[in-house]
Amino acid sequence: MTTSKNLVGSPDHRAAGSKRACTIALLAALLCAACSSVPLPPWRGTQVVDAQPVPVPVPGAPEVQDGVLAPPYGAAVAARFPAPAVVYNTPGLAADRVAYTSNAEIQAWLRMVATPGTAAPGVNVTLLSIGASQGNLPLEALVLTRAAATDPRSLRTDERPTVLLIGQQHGDEPASAEALLVVARELAQGLLAPLLAKINVIVMPRANPDGAAAGKRVTANGIDMNRDHLLLKTPEANALARLVREYRPMVVIDAHEYTVAGRYLEKFNAVQKYDALLQYATTANMPEFFTKAAEEWFREPMAAALEREKLTSEWYYTTSNDPADLKISMGGAEPNVGRNVNGLKNTVSMLIETRGVGIGRLHLQRRVHTQVTAISSALKSAGERAERLRKVREFVERDVASLACTRNAVLEAALTPERKGLVMLDPVTGADRTIDVAWQSALKLKAVKSRIRPCGYWVSEGAGEAIARLRLLGVEVYKIAGGGPLTAETYRELGSSSGSRNDVRGVIIGEAPIRRTEVELARQTLDAPAGSFYVPVNQPLGNLAIAALEPDSQNSYYANHLVPDLASVVRVMATPALPFEDAPN
């Protein structure tokens, strides 16, 4: 259908802007409201196990002794991580196993949980097939709800918020998948089932089955899928984007594991201490109220839940692969990782990382217990704050749209350098050792490059691949039905070069060279032809459109060759008065 849409500057839009201050005050009070914390009952089938583990040869560790793979540290360090007073049961956690739960076993587990008649009374469980990996392995998830139907439309209109749980985006981080198998079963028929009275949950235990089968971080084509959530080059990232677009979760939990020794042992002669590293979305233009909600409603209760289980936690951090670079960074500020992209989709987006990479099966029950404890806390937090989450999202979506044509947007942001006393473990004695490190804070971002937000973007018909990716992300896109003039700013190239896409770890794995460009803006009138596209910025995902379409940042669609040339995207600086065709996502 062809309609004439007034996309910017309507009376409703202006009125929303005038009410922003009082709404902010209301939401601030909402965020600060106290909320009771009721611990979950003990897990069924608890069993005390040996609390003094002795390191034994385990598969997957980086060193070899007498032809056998061995842990990267001795008994003194291992003793710091006693097994929990509970035994979790999945195929990969069996005592005699040397392999983790296989892809076939995960498929069987999901089907078992979704078998009619096995769930608790009133719980509806549906198996979702959301695509296939590059190796043609199924990408599957479970929907668990007390709603009558589990299709996207039904859950989007359900009063209960939806929480999405994602595991094993990196194939060499297995504890996340094992934990999510436990969580899926307990939601369906166990101790977590009562939480479904207040939330809906989608569980995707293994997002990268090819990497898991190979024991590698990357997907089958060598790409780190957790750096692919804006560009969407991999079918795995595509499947997750489609899932988020269709179900629109209010909370996304991304479960990972982190390197225990490796470059930390090399740089600092120390190994990692913390059971969990926690973080929320930290990227430019992130809505402040989702940041505040993530901290007060999710990260703080999560850290407290871990502490009750005698599990330690710290902010998420990492270090580069360069042995001479001694900086420690709180993740990255780039809008490419799942944590940050989902934040720009107006969700509470949380990262949970357990100590696991490089130690094989060592402390596996404890790692799974850490994940289950943190994830259970997030589910409980979402249920306790369901109504407030809805109010925050409703405000943020209006607020993001209201900023079009007026406020500056940050195109590139940098972490803030600080000093921090970071506690690690002595690799010989196992004792705490505080190391003074150059700490790059993601809690305080510095604007490196910014410019005023346009009202929207005109995109040429020849940039169809970019349009397809935007639609997959859930960004609203309109096709121009009849040509006409637009008040625009075009990009003029001042200089260009070829380079690599980088993050705080170094060059991003598996990426082709990108175009690095410097531009200036030139005001002119553009005659927009029928068949080209308009991407409004006054929409809930306006910040995501900016991240993709401003050409002079390393994650932009132009830099990564999804937009053929600079002339294919133009900034629209006044309300367009053209007829548009609705283009469904």
C-alpha positions as CSV (number, residue, x, y, z in Angstrom):
1,M,0.0,0.0,0.0
2,T,1.3,3.5,-0.8
3,T,0.9,6.1,1.9
4,S,2.2,9.6,2.6
5,K,3.9,9.4,6.0
6,N,4.9,12.4,8.0
7,L,7.9,10.8,9.6
8,V,9.4,13.6,11.6
9,G,8.2,16.7,13.4
10,S,4.5,15.8,14.0
11,P,2.7,17.5,16.9
12,D,2.8,14.2,18.8
13,H,6.6,14.1,18.3
14,R,7.0,17.7,19.6
15,A,4.7,17.0,22.6
16,A,6.7,13.9,23.5
17,G,9.8,16.0,23.5
18,S,8.3,18.6,25.9
19,K,7.3,15.9,28.3
20,R,10.8,14.3,28.4
21,A,12.0,16.0,31.5
22,C,9.1,14.9,33.8
23,T,9.1,11.4,32.3
24,I,12.8,11.1,33.1
25,A,12.2,12.1,36.7
26,L,9.4,9.4,36.9
27,L,11.7,6.8,35.5
28,A,14.5,7.7,37.8
29,A,12.2,7.1,40.7
30,L,11.1,3.8,39.2
31,L,14.6,2.6,38.8
32,C,15.6,3.5,42.4
33,A,12.5,1.8,43.9
34,A,13.4,-1.0,46.3
35,C,12.7,-4.5,45.2
36,S,12.5,-7.6,47.5
37,S,15.0,-10.3,46.9
38,V,13.7,-13.8,47.5
39,P,16.3,-16.6,47.0
40,L,15.4,-19.6,44.9
41,P,15.1,-22.9,46.9
42,P,17.9,-25.4,46.7
43,W,18.4,-27.3,43.5
44,R,16.9,-30.7,43.6
45,G,19.2,-33.7,43.8
46,T,21.9,-31.8,45.6
47,Q,24.9,-33.9,46.5
48,V,28.1,-32.9,48.4
49,V,31.1,-33.7,46.3
50,D,34.9,-33.6,47.0
51,A,35.8,-30.0,47.8
52,Q,39.5,-30.5,47.3
53,P,40.1,-31.1,43.6
54,V,43.4,-32.3,42.5
55,P,44.5,-31.3,39.0
56,V,44.5,-34.2,36.7
57,P,45.3,-34.4,33.0
58,V,42.3,-33.0,31.2
59,P,41.5,-32.6,27.5
60,G,41.6,-29.1,26.0
61,A,44.4,-27.6,28.2
62,P,47.3,-25.8,26.5
63,E,50.2,-27.8,27.8
64,V,51.4,-31.4,27.3
65,Q,53.2,-33.5,29.9
66,D,54.5,-37.0,28.9
67,G,52.1,-36.9,25.9
68,V,49.1,-36.1,28.0
69,L,47.2,-32.7,28.1
70,A,47.5,-31.1,31.5
71,P,46.1,-28.1,33.4
72,P,48.0,-24.8,33.2
73,Y,48.4,-24.6,37.0
74,G,48.9,-26.8,40.0
75,A,47.0,-28.0,43.1
76,A,47.4,-24.7,45.0
77,V,45.4,-22.8,42.4
78,A,42.9,-25.6,41.8
79,A,42.1,-25.7,45.5
80,R,40.7,-22.1,45.2
81,F,37.9,-23.5,43.2
82,P,36.1,-26.3,45.1
83,A,33.3,-28.1,43.4
84,P,29.8,-26.8,44.3
85,A,27.5,-28.7,46.7
86,V,25.3,-29.8,43.8
87,V,25.8,-32.0,40.8
88,Y,24.3,-30.9,37.5
89,N,23.3,-33.6,35.0
90,T,23.6,-33.1,31.3
91,P,25.2,-35.6,28.8
92,G,28.4,-33.5,28.8
93,L,28.6,-33.4,32.6
94,A,28.7,-37.1,33.2
95,A,31.6,-38.2,35.4
96,D,33.1,-40.4,32.8
97,R,32.9,-38.0,29.9
98,V,35.8,-36.4,28.1
99,A,33.6,-34.6,25.6
100,Y,31.0,-32.0,26.1
101,T,27.4,-32.4,25.1
102,S,27.4,-33.0,21.4
103,N,25.2,-31.2,18.9
104,A,23.1,-34.3,18.5
105,E,22.6,-34.6,22.2
106,I,21.6,-31.0,22.5
107,Q,18.9,-31.6,19.8
108,A,17.7,-34.7,21.7
109,W,17.6,-32.7,25.0
110,L,15.6,-29.9,23.5
111,R,13.1,-32.3,22.1
112,M,12.9,-34.1,25.4
113,V,12.1,-30.8,27.2
114,A,9.5,-29.9,24.6
115,T,7.8,-33.3,24.6
116,P,4.0,-32.7,25.3
117,G,3.0,-33.8,28.8
118,T,6.4,-33.5,30.4
119,A,6.3,-29.8,31.4
120,A,4.8,-28.5,34.7
121,P,1.1,-27.9,34.6
122,G,0.3,-24.7,32.6
123,V,3.8,-24.4,31.1
124,N,3.9,-24.3,27.3
125,V,7.2,-25.4,25.6
126,T,7.8,-25.1,21.9
127,L,10.9,-26.0,19.9
128,L,12.0,-23.3,17.4
129,S,14.0,-24.0,14.3
130,I,15.6,-20.7,13.5
131,G,18.1,-21.6,10.7
132,A,21.1,-23.7,10.0
133,S,24.8,-23.2,10.6
134,Q,27.4,-23.1,7.8
135,G,27.9,-26.8,8.4
136,N,24.2,-27.4,7.9
137,L,23.6,-28.1,11.6
138,P,20.3,-26.9,13.0
139,L,20.1,-23.7,15.0
140,E,17.4,-24.4,17.6
141,A,15.9,-22.7,20.7
142,L,13.1,-23.4,23.1
143,V,10.2,-21.0,24.0
144,L,8.9,-21.5,27.5
145,T,5.8,-19.6,28.6
146,R,2.5,-19.8,30.3
147,A,0.9,-18.0,27.4
148,A,-1.5,-20.0,25.3
149,A,0.5,-19.6,22.1
150,T,4.3,-19.2,21.5
151,D,4.4,-17.5,18.2
152,P,6.1,-14.1,18.0
153,R,2.9,-12.0,17.8
154,S,1.4,-13.7,20.8
155,L,4.4,-13.1,23.0
156,R,5.0,-9.6,21.8
157,T,1.5,-8.7,23.0
158,D,1.7,-10.8,26.2
159,E,1.9,-8.8,29.4
160,R,4.9,-10.8,30.5
161,P,8.3,-9.6,29.2
162,T,10.4,-12.0,27.2
163,V,14.0,-12.9,28.2
164,L,16.4,-14.4,25.6
165,L,19.2,-16.6,26.9
166,I,22.1,-17.3,24.4
167,G,24.9,-19.8,24.9
168,Q,28.1,-20.8,23.2
169,Q,28.5,-18.1,20.5
170,H,32.2,-19.2,20.8
171,G,32.6,-22.9,20.3
172,D,35.4,-23.3,22.8
173,E,33.2,-21.9,25.7
174,P,31.2,-25.0,26.6
175,A,29.9,-24.3,30.2
176,S,27.4,-21.8,28.8
177,A,25.6,-24.5,26.7
178,E,25.7,-27.0,29.5
179,A,24.2,-24.5,31.9
180,L,21.4,-23.5,29.5
181,L,20.4,-27.1,29.1
182,V,19.9,-27.2,32.9
183,V,18.1,-23.9,32.9
184,A,15.7,-25.0,30.1
185,R,14.8,-28.2,31.9
186,E,14.3,-26.4,35.2
187,L,12.1,-23.8,33.6
188,A,9.9,-26.5,32.0
189,Q,9.5,-28.8,34.9
190,G,11.7,-27.8,37.9
191,L,12.6,-25.1,40.3
192,L,12.5,-22.3,37.8
193,A,9.1,-23.1,36.4
194,P,7.3,-20.7,38.8
195,L,9.1,-17.7,37.2
196,L,7.1,-18.3,34.0
197,A,4.1,-16.7,35.8
198,K,5.8,-13.4,35.2
199,I,8.2,-13.8,32.2
200,N,8.5,-15.7,28.9
201,V,11.9,-17.2,28.2
202,I,13.6,-18.3,25.0
203,V,16.7,-20.5,25.5
204,M,19.2,-21.0,22.7
205,P,21.9,-23.2,24.3
206,R,24.4,-23.3,21.4
207,A,24.5,-20.5,18.8
208,N,27.7,-21.8,17.1
209,P,27.4,-25.6,16.7
210,D,30.1,-25.8,14.1
211,G,32.6,-24.1,16.4
212,A,31.5,-26.3,19.3
213,A,32.1,-29.5,17.2
214,A,35.6,-28.3,16.2
215,G,36.4,-26.9,19.7
216,K,37.1,-23.5,18.1
217,R,36.1,-20.0,18.9
218,V,35.0,-19.1,15.4
219,T,32.3,-20.3,13.0
220,A,33.1,-22.7,10.1
221,N,34.2,-19.8,7.8
222,G,36.6,-18.5,10.5
223,I,34.5,-15.5,11.6
224,D,34.0,-14.5,15.2
225,M,30.2,-14.4,15.3
226,N,30.2,-12.2,18.4
227,R,31.7,-9.5,16.2
228,D,29.1,-9.9,13.5
229,H,25.9,-8.7,15.0
230,L,25.8,-5.4,13.0
231,L,27.2,-6.7,9.7
232,L,25.4,-10.1,9.8
233,K,27.9,-11.9,7.5
234,T,27.2,-15.3,9.1
235,P,24.0,-17.4,9.1
236,E,24.5,-17.9,12.8
237,A,24.3,-14.1,13.5
238,N,21.5,-13.8,11.0
239,A,19.5,-16.4,12.9
240,L,19.9,-14.5,16.2
241,A,19.0,-11.2,14.6
242,R,15.8,-12.7,13.2
243,L,15.0,-14.2,16.6
244,V,15.4,-10.8,18.4
245,R,13.5,-9.0,15.6
246,E,10.5,-11.3,15.8
247,Y,10.2,-11.8,19.6
248,R,11.5,-8.4,20.7
249,P,12.9,-9.6,24.1
250,M,13.2,-7.0,26.9
251,V,16.2,-8.8,28.4
252,V,19.0,-10.6,26.6
253,I,21.6,-12.7,28.5
254,D,24.7,-13.7,26.5
255,A,26.6,-16.5,28.3
256,H,30.4,-17.0,27.6
257,E,33.6,-18.2,29.1
258,Y,36.9,-16.3,29.4
259,T,40.7,-17.1,29.2
260,V,42.1,-18.3,32.6
261,A,45.8,-18.3,32.0
262,G,47.1,-17.7,28.5
263,R,48.1,-14.1,27.8
264,Y,47.5,-13.2,31.5
265,L,50.1,-15.7,32.6
266,E,52.4,-14.3,29.9
267,K,51.9,-10.6,30.7
268,F,51.4,-10.6,34.4
269,N,52.7,-14.0,35.6
270,A,49.2,-14.5,37.1
271,V,46.0,-16.5,36.4
272,Q,42.4,-15.3,36.6
273,K,40.7,-15.4,39.9
274,Y,37.0,-14.6,39.4
275,D,34.3,-17.2,38.8
276,A,32.3,-14.7,36.8
277,L,32.9,-11.5,34.9
278,L,29.7,-9.4,34.4
279,Q,29.0,-6.5,32.0
280,Y,26.1,-4.8,30.3
281,A,25.9,-2.9,27.0
282,T,28.6,-0.1,26.8
283,T,28.5,1.6,23.5
284,A,27.9,5.1,22.1
285,N,24.3,6.4,22.1
286,M,23.2,3.7,24.5
287,P,20.0,4.8,26.2
288,E,20.9,5.9,29.8
289,F,17.9,4.3,31.4
290,F,18.6,0.8,30.1
291,T,22.2,1.3,31.4
292,K,20.8,2.2,34.8
293,A,18.3,-0.7,34.8
294,A,21.0,-3.1,33.8
295,E,23.2,-2.0,36.7
296,E,20.6,-1.7,39.5
297,W,18.1,-4.4,38.5
298,F,20.4,-7.0,37.1
299,R,24.2,-6.8,37.6
300,E,24.0,-5.8,41.3
301,P,21.5,-8.6,42.2
302,M,23.5,-11.0,40.1
303,A,26.7,-10.3,41.9
304,A,24.9,-10.7,45.2
305,A,23.5,-14.0,44.2
306,L,26.9,-15.3,43.2
307,E,28.4,-14.1,46.5
308,R,25.7,-16.0,48.4
309,E,27.0,-19.1,46.6
310,K,30.6,-18.2,47.6
311,L,31.3,-17.4,43.9
312,T,33.4,-14.4,43.1
313,S,32.7,-11.8,40.4
314,E,34.2,-8.7,38.8
315,W,33.4,-6.4,35.9
316,Y,34.1,-8.0,32.6
317,Y,37.6,-7.3,31.2
318,T,40.0,-8.6,28.6
319,T,43.5,-7.8,27.2
320,S,44.9,-7.7,23.7
321,N,46.8,-10.5,22.0
322,D,49.9,-8.3,21.8
323,P,52.3,-9.4,24.6
324,A,53.7,-5.9,24.9
325,D,50.3,-4.3,25.5
326,L,49.6,-4.5,29.2
327,K,46.3,-2.6,29.2
328,I,43.2,-4.3,30.6
329,S,40.0,-3.2,28.9
330,M,36.4,-3.5,30.0
331,G,35.3,-5.1,26.8
332,G,34.7,-2.7,23.8
333,A,32.5,0.2,22.9
334,E,32.0,-0.9,19.3
335,P,28.5,-1.5,18.1
336,N,29.3,-5.0,16.7
337,V,29.2,-7.4,19.6
338,G,25.9,-8.9,20.7
339,R,26.0,-7.2,24.0
340,N,26.1,-3.7,22.5
341,V,23.9,-4.3,19.4
342,N,21.2,-5.8,21.6
343,G,21.5,-2.7,23.9
344,L,20.9,-0.5,20.9
345,K,17.8,-2.6,20.3
346,N,16.5,-1.2,23.6
347,T,17.0,-4.3,25.8
348,V,18.7,-4.9,29.1
349,S,21.7,-6.7,27.5
350,M,23.9,-8.6,29.9
351,L,27.1,-10.6,29.5
352,I,28.1,-13.4,31.8
353,E,31.6,-14.9,31.4
354,T,32.9,-17.8,33.5
355,R,36.6,-18.8,33.8
356,G,36.9,-21.7,31.4
357,V,38.9,-21.1,28.2
358,G,42.2,-23.0,28.2
359,I,41.5,-25.3,31.2
360,G,39.5,-28.1,29.5
361,R,37.0,-29.8,31.9
362,L,38.7,-28.5,35.0
363,H,36.2,-27.1,37.5
364,L,33.4,-27.7,35.0
365,Q,30.6,-28.3,37.6
366,R,31.6,-25.1,39.3
367,R,31.6,-23.2,36.0
368,V,28.1,-24.5,35.2
369,H,27.0,-23.7,38.8
370,T,28.2,-20.1,38.3
371,Q,26.3,-19.7,35.0
372,V,23.1,-21.3,36.5
373,T,23.3,-19.0,39.5
374,A,23.8,-15.8,37.5
375,I,21.2,-16.7,34.8
376,S,18.6,-17.7,37.5
377,S,19.2,-14.3,39.2
378,A,18.6,-12.5,35.8
379,L,15.4,-14.4,35.3
380,K,14.2,-13.6,38.8
381,S,15.1,-9.9,38.3
382,A,13.1,-9.8,35.1
383,G,10.1,-11.3,36.8
384,E,10.2,-9.0,39.8
385,R,10.5,-5.9,37.6
386,A,8.3,-6.9,34.6
387,E,6.0,-3.8,34.8
388,R,8.9,-1.4,35.3
389,L,10.8,-2.9,32.3
390,R,7.8,-2.3,30.1
391,K,7.6,1.4,31.2
392,V,11.3,1.9,30.7
393,R,11.2,0.5,27.2
394,E,8.1,2.5,26.2
395,F,9.8,5.7,27.4
396,V,13.2,4.9,25.8
397,E,11.7,4.1,22.4
398,R,9.8,7.4,22.3
399,D,12.9,9.2,23.6
400,V,15.3,7.7,21.0
401,A,12.9,8.7,18.2
402,S,12.5,12.2,19.6
403,L,16.2,12.9,19.2
404,A,16.1,12.8,15.4
405,C,17.1,16.1,13.6
406,T,18.2,17.7,16.8
407,R,20.8,16.1,19.1
408,N,24.3,15.0,18.4
409,A,25.0,11.3,17.9
410,V,28.4,9.8,18.7
411,L,29.9,7.9,15.8
412,E,33.0,6.7,17.6
413,A,33.7,6.3,21.3
414,A,36.8,5.3,23.3
415,L,37.3,3.8,26.7
416,T,38.5,6.0,29.4
417,P,42.0,5.2,30.8
418,E,42.3,4.7,34.6
419,R,44.4,2.8,37.0
420,K,43.0,-0.2,38.9
421,G,44.3,-2.7,41.4
422,L,43.1,-5.9,39.8
423,V,43.2,-9.1,41.9
424,M,44.6,-12.2,40.2
425,L,46.2,-15.4,41.5
426,D,49.8,-16.3,42.0
427,P,50.3,-19.3,39.6
428,V,52.4,-21.2,42.1
429,T,50.9,-20.5,45.6
430,G,47.4,-19.7,44.5
431,A,47.3,-16.7,46.8
432,D,45.6,-13.4,45.8
433,R,47.9,-10.9,44.1
434,T,46.8,-7.4,43.4
435,I,48.3,-6.0,40.3
436,D,48.3,-2.3,39.4
437,V,47.0,-2.2,35.8
438,A,46.3,0.3,33.1
439,W,42.5,-0.1,33.2
440,Q,40.3,1.0,30.2
441,S,36.9,1.8,31.6
442,A,33.8,1.2,29.5
443,L,31.6,2.9,32.1
444,K,32.9,6.3,31.0
445,L,33.1,6.6,27.2
446,K,34.8,9.5,25.5
447,A,33.3,10.8,22.2
448,V,36.0,10.6,19.5
449,K,33.7,11.6,16.6
450,S,30.2,13.0,16.6
451,R,27.8,14.9,14.4
452,I,24.2,16.1,14.5
453,R,21.6,13.4,13.9
454,P,19.8,13.6,10.6
455,C,16.1,13.1,10.2
456,G,16.9,10.0,8.3
457,Y,19.0,8.5,5.5
458,W,18.3,8.2,1.8
459,V,19.7,4.9,0.5
460,S,20.1,4.1,-3.2
461,E,18.4,1.2,-4.8
462,G,21.8,-0.3,-5.6
463,A,22.5,-0.7,-1.8
464,G,20.0,-3.4,-1.5
465,E,22.3,-5.7,0.6
466,A,22.6,-3.0,3.3
467,I,18.8,-2.5,3.3
468,A,18.3,-6.3,3.8
469,R,20.7,-6.3,6.8
470,L,18.9,-3.3,8.3
471,R,15.5,-5.0,8.0
472,L,16.9,-8.1,9.5
473,L,18.1,-6.1,12.5
474,G,14.5,-4.8,12.9
475,V,15.2,-1.2,11.6
476,E,12.2,0.4,9.9
477,V,12.9,1.0,6.2
478,Y,10.5,2.6,3.6
479,K,10.6,2.3,-0.2
480,I,10.1,5.6,-2.0
481,A,7.0,5.2,-4.2
482,G,7.3,8.5,-6.0
483,G,10.3,10.6,-6.7
484,G,10.9,14.1,-5.3
485,P,13.3,16.5,-3.7
486,L,15.0,16.0,-0.3
487,T,17.0,18.5,1.7
488,A,20.2,16.5,2.2
489,E,23.8,16.4,3.3
490,T,26.1,14.3,1.0
491,Y,29.5,12.9,2.0
492,R,32.7,14.1,0.3
493,E,35.7,12.0,0.7
494,L,38.8,13.8,2.1
495,G,41.0,10.7,2.2
496,S,40.8,6.9,2.3
497,S,42.9,3.8,3.0
498,S,42.5,0.1,3.5
499,G,42.8,-1.4,6.9
500,S,41.6,-4.0,9.4
501,R,38.6,-4.0,11.8
502,N,39.9,-4.0,15.3
503,D,38.7,-4.4,18.9
504,V,40.4,-4.3,22.3
505,R,41.8,-7.8,21.6
506,G,43.4,-6.7,18.3
507,V,42.5,-7.5,14.7
508,I,39.1,-9.2,14.6
509,I,39.3,-12.8,13.5
510,G,38.4,-13.7,9.9
511,E,37.6,-10.2,8.6
512,A,38.3,-8.9,5.2
513,P,40.1,-5.5,4.8
514,I,37.8,-2.5,5.3
515,R,37.6,1.0,3.8
516,R,38.8,3.7,6.2
517,T,37.6,7.1,5.1
518,E,37.5,10.7,6.2
519,V,34.6,12.8,5.0
520,E,33.1,16.2,5.1
521,L,29.4,17.1,4.6
522,A,27.9,19.2,1.8
523,R,24.4,20.6,1.9
524,Q,22.3,20.2,-1.3
525,T,19.0,19.2,-2.7
526,L,18.7,15.5,-3.7
527,D,16.2,14.4,-6.3
528,A,15.3,11.0,-4.8
529,P,14.0,8.5,-7.4
530,A,11.2,6.1,-7.0
531,G,12.5,2.7,-5.9
532,S,15.2,4.0,-3.6
533,F,14.8,3.8,0.2
534,Y,14.3,6.0,3.2
535,V,15.5,5.0,6.7
536,P,14.0,7.3,9.3
537,V,16.0,8.1,12.5
538,N,12.9,9.0,14.5
539,Q,12.3,5.3,15.2
540,P,13.1,3.1,18.2
541,L,16.2,1.7,16.5
542,G,17.4,5.0,15.2
543,N,20.7,4.6,17.0
544,L,21.3,1.3,15.2
545,A,20.6,3.0,11.8
546,I,23.3,5.6,12.7
547,A,25.8,2.9,13.6
548,A,25.3,1.2,10.3
549,L,25.0,4.1,7.9
550,E,27.4,6.8,8.9
551,P,30.3,5.8,6.6
552,D,33.4,6.9,8.6
553,S,33.5,4.3,11.3
554,Q,35.0,0.9,11.1
555,N,31.8,-1.0,11.6
556,S,29.7,0.9,9.1
557,Y,28.2,-0.7,6.1
558,Y,30.3,1.5,3.8
559,A,33.5,0.5,5.5
560,N,32.6,-3.1,5.2
561,H,31.5,-3.0,1.5
562,L,27.8,-3.5,2.1
563,V,27.2,0.0,0.6
564,P,28.9,0.3,-2.8
565,D,30.0,3.9,-2.7
566,L,29.6,7.2,-0.7
567,A,27.0,8.4,-3.1
568,S,24.7,5.5,-2.1
569,V,23.8,7.0,1.3
570,V,22.8,10.6,2.0
571,R,21.8,12.3,5.2
572,V,18.2,13.7,5.0
573,M,18.1,17.0,7.0
574,A,14.4,18.0,6.8
575,T,11.1,16.2,7.0
576,P,10.5,14.3,3.8
577,A,7.2,14.8,2.0
578,L,7.3,11.9,-0.3
579,P,5.0,8.9,-0.8
580,F,6.4,5.7,0.7
581,E,5.5,2.1,0.4
582,D,5.5,0.0,3.5
583,A,8.3,-2.5,3.2
584,P,7.8,-5.3,5.7
585,N,10.9,-6.5,7.6
